[in-house]
Amino acid sequence: MAFEPREEQKVLKYEELRIYSDAELHNYTDEELKNFKVKHDIPDVDELEKGPWPSFVADTKREALHRKKLAKDRMMIEADVAEDLLGQLQVSFDDGETHWKHGGIVGVFGYGGGVIGRYSDLHERFPSIAHFHTMRVNQTMSKFYNTDYLRCLCDLWEYRGSGLMNLHGSTGDIIFLGTFTEQLEPVFYELGHVLQQDLGGSGSNLRTPSCCLGKARCEYACIDTQDMCYELTNHYQDELHRPAFPYKFKFKFDGCPNGCVASIARSDMSYIGTWRDNIRIDQEAVKAYIGGEIPPNAGAHAGRDWGKFDIQKEVINLCPTQCMWMEKGKLMIDDKECTRCMHCINVMPRALRPGKDTGCSILFGAKAPILEGAQMSVLTIPFVKCESPYDNIKAIVEKVWDWWMEEGKNRERLGELIQRYGIPKFLEVLEIPPMPQMVTEPRSNPYIFWKSEDVPGGFERDINVYRAKHKR
C-alpha cells in the first residue's frame, strides 16, 4: 500500500504563488555570464572553477549576475550578497582562517532549532553578508518533490534570502544559505502558512530524520521507511524544535542492509530493514543466471565483456560467512549463518529475495568527531517488528534518551557515552541480553567485577552452607 500522510496536503501551484516572472528569472545571457567579473579580486576562489567537476563558485557567480540585474525592490536583502560571499571566502584563504562567527542566538518564535546564526566579522568590508543565517527546511520523506514545490521554495529564498541553497545537507534538510535576521520570521511564516512546510532540526536536539526510497521504489525494502520516518518525525516534534539534549541526535532509516542513506555510519540510532526467516530462492532463475540467460547485477555491469558468469567465484566464494553452496544443481543456503549482507541478492535479484518475515535491526552510536575519528553504529537489537504506530520503537527511543539525558556530558554524543560506560551498561539500560555478535574480540582484561544479583546467593553467603556443599 502506498504511503499516505495523515494530514491533508496542499496542492501547490507555482503559477498562483510565483514571485518572479520568466523574464526576471532568465535575465542574463551566456555572453554576459562569460564576461561577468565580481566586484572583488578573488584569484584563489576563481581556481575552484577549474577542472571537470561542477563548482559552487560558478553557481554563486550566476546568482550574483542574476541579482545584479534584478530591480532593487525585487529583493528583501542586498543584491551584493553573492559577490560579498565570494569576497570574504578569498579573505579566508588569504588569512588561513574563517571569518564567520556566532554573534548570538537567532531563531523564530517558539522554535529553538532550525536556524543557524552566522555573522561576518568583516561586516564593514562586506556589508551584504553582515548577517548570513542558515535555515534548515524539513525535507519530504525520501525526498520526493514536484517542480511546483521546488520553484516555490526557490522564489521565496530568492526574494527573502541570498538565493543560494543546498539540496541536501548531511542530515537531509533543504538548506537555505544566507539571510538577514529581519527575514527569518517572514520566511518561516511563508513556509508554514503557504507552503505547508516545517523547519528541520539544529542544535542539541533531534535532527531531521531521513530515509531511503523504501517501498515507494525499491523491491528490497523490508520496512516502510517513509511511514516510519514520517511517524517518528511528527511524534517527536518537541524534541526536534526545542533543544534539550546533551548534543545532537540523529535517526536514519534504511529499508534494507544495502543502506542507501548510510544510517550505520551517520546516525545515533540506525534503523535497517531486515528479515528473520529464510532467503527466498527461485532455483529456475539460479539456473538461468548460471546459463547466461539473465545478466547478473541486474545488468549494471553491461558495456564490457566480463566473461561468463561464475556463481562459485562471484557469489558463493564472496559470502562472508560461507553459508552458501551448490548441491545437485541447486543453490543451498544455511540461513542461520546468514548475516544479511545482501551481496547474493544484489548479484542475482531475480533468483534471490529477502524473506517475508520482515522488520528492522536497530544500531546505536555512529558519529564522526574530528578529534577521535569516525565510528560506526553497533548492532544492538537484531530484529524488531515495525508496524504503525511503532509504539515498540518509541519505547526503545525513550529508554535511550532517558539514560543519555541523565548521564551524558555536554556535547557528548550517544556513541561517546556508550564508549565511556561500556556496552554492558547500555544493554542494562535497554533491558536486553548480550549476544556474541556484540563482541569484537576476546576479553584481554583478566578481571571481571560481578554484581551481587549476578552471584547465586549474593555476596553475603553462609560459610556453613558452602562447606556442606564442598565437604573435604
TAMOZI-V383932 format. One line per field, one symbol per residue. phi: phi as a letter, one per 20 degrees, with the letter a starting at -180 (. if undefined). Layout:
# TAMOZI-V383932
phi->???
This chain:
# TAMOZI-V383932
phi->.ffcgedfefeedgfedfddfffffddbdfffffefcffdecfffgffefoeegcffffffffffgffeeffeebecgfegfffffffffffffembfdeceepecadgndecocdfcceedffecffcgdbfddddffffmmecdfffffffffgfffdceneccdcfffpffdednbegfefffffffffedelcdfeebnebffgfbbeflffcdfegecefffffffffffdffffdcgbefafbcdbcdfbffmfdlffdcbfcedcgbbdeefecdfffgffffenfdffllmfdfobeenffdfffecffeffdldcaeblmdedceffefdlfmfffffcfedcbgfeedabedccnfabfffenfbffdfddfbbfccgemffffffgffffgfffedfegmdfggfffffenggfffffflcffbgfeeebffeefdcdeegfedgnmfeeeffffffecff
